[in-house]
Structures are given as C-alpha cells and as structure tokens.
Amino acid sequence: MKAKTKNTRRRVARVLEGSGNVFADLGLPNPEQELIKAQLALQIYTILKGSGMTQAEIAKILGVRQPQVSLLMRNRAGTFSVARLMEFLTALRQDVEITVRPSRKEHGALSVISF
C-alpha cells in the first residue's frame, strides 16, 4: 500500500497598514465625510439599542419613518447628511459640539469624540 502524500501549500497573507479611514483606503469619494457619518451613526445606534424603544417610537422622536430607523439600526447612514445625523443626536437628548482649531498638519482633520 502506497502512502498518500498531502499537498500542503502555505498561503502568505499580504497585510497593508491602513490610513485609519477605511473609506479612503477603499478609494471612495468624500472619505472624511463618510467616516464622520459612520461614527455618528454608531453613536446613534448605541443610544437606540439601549433605549428599549420600538423602531416606531424612535421614528416619532426623530421625525422620520420606521424604515429609516431600520437603516440606522443596520448602520446604513449613507442616505443621511452629517447635519441630519447631528439633528438625530440632539433629538435623542445628546449635546453635539463642534470645535474648530488650527491644525499642525497641512490639511485639517475631522473627528468624532464621544463621552
């Protein structure tokens, strides 16, 4: 009886360090804006998830229809502007603060800081 040999190939993963903005790394348009929207949507999702309210109740508070709440709950903020997401946060009893300060870099950056 012949011994069977197993053909094993080692795969080498190629890893590239990201820029910190997946939208920029993927070459999508307006990557900084998309990152801010994703960060704001995450804050909204966290608040909604912990609220214990139904999507219909949340929709009344936010002034939208239930399907739009469903989009937010699935982190699909693409249809909402940054301003609209900030309005949602204030409707959810959150303070939103915008700080503008000089940058040490050639181009300023956008960020979301939550407490």
N, C-alpha and C positions, 0 to 999 in steps of 0.2 A: 504494500500500500504506500502510495506516494504522499508525502506530507504537503499539505496545501500552504502556500505562502500568501500572506496577506499583503496586498499592495497598499501601503500606507503613504499618504502624501501629507506633508506638513504644509499647512496654509500659513502664510505670513500676513498678518494684518498690517495694513498701512494706516497709520494714525497721524492725522494732522491736527495741530493745535488750533482751536477756533479763536475767533476775534472777541468772543463774548456776546456777539449778536448773531444768532443763527440765521436771521433773515438776511443779513449782509453776507454771511458765509455762503448762503444759497444763491446769492446774486439777485435777490428780489428787489423790486423798486421800493423806494422810501423805507429802507430797513430800520432807521431810527424810530420813525413813526410807528411802524408795525411792532417793534419791541415795546414801546410805551403802551400801545393798545393791549398787547398781550399781558403786560404787567398790571395794568389797570383792570383788565378782565379777570385776572387771577384774584385780585383783591375783592372784586365784586362776587366772584364765585365763592370765595371763602366766607364772606358775610352771608350770602344767600343760603349756603349749605348749612350754616349754623343757626339760621333763623327759625327753623321749624315751620316755616310758612309754605303754603302751596304755591305753585307757579302762578296760579290765577290771582292769589293775594298779592304776590310780589309784582305782578304786572300792573295792578291798580296803583301801587305805590310808585312805580317807575313811570307810569303813564304810557305803557306800551301794551301790546297784545301778548298773550301767553306764548305763542310760538317764538317771539323774540326773547322771552325769558329762557325758553328752552335752548336757544342758541347760546345765550350767556352761560347757561349751566353746562354746556358742552365746549366751553372756551372758544366759541366762534364769534369773536368780536370784530371780524373783518368788515361787517356792514355798518358798524357804528364809528362815528368820529371820536377823536380823543376828547373833544368838548362834551359830546353826549355821554361818554363813559364817566367823565367827571361829574356831570349832572346826575347820573345814576347814583354815584357815591354820595353826593350831598343829599339826595332823596332818601338814602339809606342811613342818614344821620352820621355821616362821616365828614370831617373837615378836609378840604383839599387845599393845599398850599403850594403856590408856585414861587420858586426862588430863582432869581436871575443874579448871577455873579460872574465876574471876569474869569476866563479860563486860562490855565497855564499852557494849554496846547494851542496849536494853530487853529483848530476848529473846536467849538464848544460841544458839549455832550448833553444828552437828555437822560434823566433817570427818574425812577420812582422809588421813594423810600417810605416804608410803612412802619407803623409803630404798633 
